[in-house]
Amino acid sequence: MERKHFLKSLFVSAISTPALLSACGKESEEVTPATDTTGGTTGTGMSGSCSVSPTETEGPFPTKAPASYVRSDITDGKTGHKMTAKITITNTNNNCAGLAGALVDIWHCDAEGNYSEYGGTGMQSTNLQSVHFLRGRQTTNANGLVTFTTIFPGWYSGRATHIHVHIYSASGTSLKVTQIAFPKAQARPWPPSMATPRV
């Protein structure tokens, strides 16, 4: 298969609305794949159709050395609402079957809207260049699944609450950059200690 067709065929299942609603009220919640428009669940074993996730920007705060952060728990001591993020990578050219052996990097900001590995500039005044919280890499299993333990993402001015996702082939070739966005009505106000959410 040509690379351009393969790239078009990648699908990253989004986080479902029901999981977000229940996550706000419990100590820990599993985040599940979204439901597709035909009523089936996206992911391995799905019969029917799935769609390709839109391509999004990697920056402005991408992970500088993603291969260094192979881990499932990416909290690094950050406090916040604990969340399990399960992301399934599927291939639309193969009946939406799970893509095994893909490298999946995720990263997001903390409750204050700050990213690790960056800072000390006008875009992010807090200098966090020497830490690596809320960043991690996993390899998809036979079902195309990766699982991360994290906290509910924060946000910063001008952006919705989101998690960045970058998918690579086993050899390290970039296949897809996308984002999982949380609906505004369900993601804010968060965390409860913030008097004024950043919108």
Salt bridges, closest charged atoms under 4 A:
GLU2 OE1 - HIS5 ND1 3.68
GLU29 OE1 - LYS26 NZ 3.62
GLU30 OE1 - LYS86 NZ 3.47
GLU58 OE2 - HIS166 ND1 2.86
ASP76 OD2 - ARG71 NH1 3.00
ASP105 OD1 - ARG137 NE 2.60
ASP110 OD2 - LYS78 NZ 2.98
GLU117 OE2 - HIS132 ND1 2.95
GLU117 OE1 - ARG135 NE 3.85
